[in-house]
């Protein structure tokens, strides 16, 4: 009787351990797709820190609107050596990144660190369509120290969208500094192509 009880208990122990192992593996497999689905890829924008810029004139993959340029190793950046700037007393002044392919229905988060002179009131940061009309943007004003700005965008149509940051000058000397621009999204959904404008 003892041998039979021992065999039954031993058999139950093995069966219980196998069940725990199987359910544990199922639990792990269920969690893996969730982690992959929510994983964020590195920024799909190239040269978001402006470290590849070798001259004070803005170069590919960025372009200028109004009066703007690059500060090279002057200690004015948020991080690294370089940052972009726009400065003027009239009109629209800023920079934009060559269009990046965005997929319909995907949530994108655009981030940048920006600081301004004390008289900036009409700064804008966001996405445009191919006709350069804003499709998702935020407004910013005076930022005495670098502050991270964020814009979220879920395009209704797949297409190429330029990223931009700039300001309307207040009829007196004003400026903005821009650094560490990133575009985040779920993996495998964006591809930058600076040559495709």
N, C-alpha and C positions, 0 to 999 in steps of 0.2 A: 504494500500500500504506500509506504514511504517513497519507494522508487517511482511509482506511478505519479504520485503527487509532485515529486521533484521534476519528473519529465514534463508534466503539464505546466508547472510553474516556469520551467526553463523555456519551454516552447512559447508560452505566453510572453515571457520577457523578450525573446528574439522577435516575436511578432510585433510587440509594442515598439521596440527599437526601430524596426523596419518602417512601421507606420510613421513614427516621429521623423525619421530620415526622409521619407517620401514627402510628407507634408511640408517639411522644412525646405526641401528642394523646390516644391511648387511655390511656396511663399517667396523664395528668392527669385524664381523665374517671373512671377507676377510683378515684383518690384522693379526688375531691370528695365522693362519697357517704359515705365513711368519716369525713371531717371533719365533715360535717353530722350524721351519726349520733351522734358523740361530743361535739358541741358542748353546752356547758352554758348554760342561760338564766340571766338575772338572777333574783334571789330572787322567788318568787311570793307571799311574805308582804308585806303592806303595813305600813308604819311599823315596820320591824324595828329602826330606830335610835331610835325614840320621839321623833323630832324634830317630828312632827305633833301631839304632845301639848302642849296649851297650859295645862293646869292640873295641880296636884299630884295630883288624883284621876285614876286610870286611866280612859281613854275608848276608844271604838271605834277600831280593831278588836281591842283587848285588853280583858281582863276580869280581875277579882281573885278570889282564893280566900284567905280569912283576912285578914291585914293586909298591904297592899301599896300602892304609890303610885309617883309619878314625881318624880325630882329634876330640877328645871328650872334649867339653867345654873349649877350649883354646882361644876363642876370634878371631879365624881365619875364621869364617863362614861368609857368606853373610847375613844370618838371622838365628835365632835360635842358638842352642848350637854347633851342630856338622856340619862337612863337610867332604867330601872325598878328598884324595890327591893321587897323583902319583909322584914319584921322583926317578931319576936314572941318570947315566951318559952314558948308552948305551941301545940300543934296544927300543922296543915298550913297553910303560907303560901306563896303564889306568884301567878303570872299565867298566863293562857292566851290564845291567839289564836283568834278565831272560826274555825270549821272551814274547811279548804281542800280543794278537790276533788283527790284523788289517783287515778291510773289504775292498775288492776291490772297487775302484772308490771313496772312501771317502778321503777327504783332511785332513791330520793330520799335526799338528804343534808341533814340539819338541822344548823345550826351556830349557836353563840352564844358570846359572851364573858361569863364569869361570875367574880365574886370573892366571898369570903365572910368572915364573922368567923371567928376561930380555933376556935370550938366547934361549927361545923356538921359533922355526921357523916352525915346522911341527906338529901342533896339529890338530886333527880331531874329529868331533862331528856329530853323525847321526844315521842312521838305517842300520842294516845288514840283510842278509837273513839267512836261517837256516845253510848254509855252512860258515857263518861268513864273507861273502863278502859284502862290502859296497854297498847299493842300493840307498842311498841318504845321502849325507854328505856335510859338509862345512869344509874348512881348516881355521885354526886360527894361529896367531903368538903371539908375545909378548903382554900381557895384564897386565899392571902394577896394575890396580885396577879391581875389579869384573866388568865384562861386560856381558850383556845378549846376548847369541847366540841363533839363531833360524834356524831351518831346516824344510822345508816343504816336505811332501811325500804323493803321491797318488798311493797306490799299485795297480798294474795291477791284482794281484791275492790275494784272501783272504788267510791269513796264519799268522804264528807267527814270529815276527821280534824283535831281540834284539836291544836295544838302547845302544850306546857306546860313550865314550869320552876318549881320550888319546893323547899321543904324542910320536914322535920318538926323543929320547935323542940325543943331539948334540956332543957326545963324551966328555962331561964335565957335571958336576952336574947341573941338571935342574929339575924344578917341575911345577905342576899345582895343583890348588885347584878348587874343583867343589862343587856347592850347588844349591838348589832349582830347581831340574830337574822336568819338567812337560811335559805331552803329552796331547794336547788338540785336540778335534774333536767334530763334531756334536753329540748330545746325542744319546745313545743307540747303538753305533757302535763299542765299544771296551770293552774287558774284559781281565783283567790281570790274569794270572795263574802261579805263580812262580814255582809250582811243575811240570808244563809241559815244559820240556826243549827240 
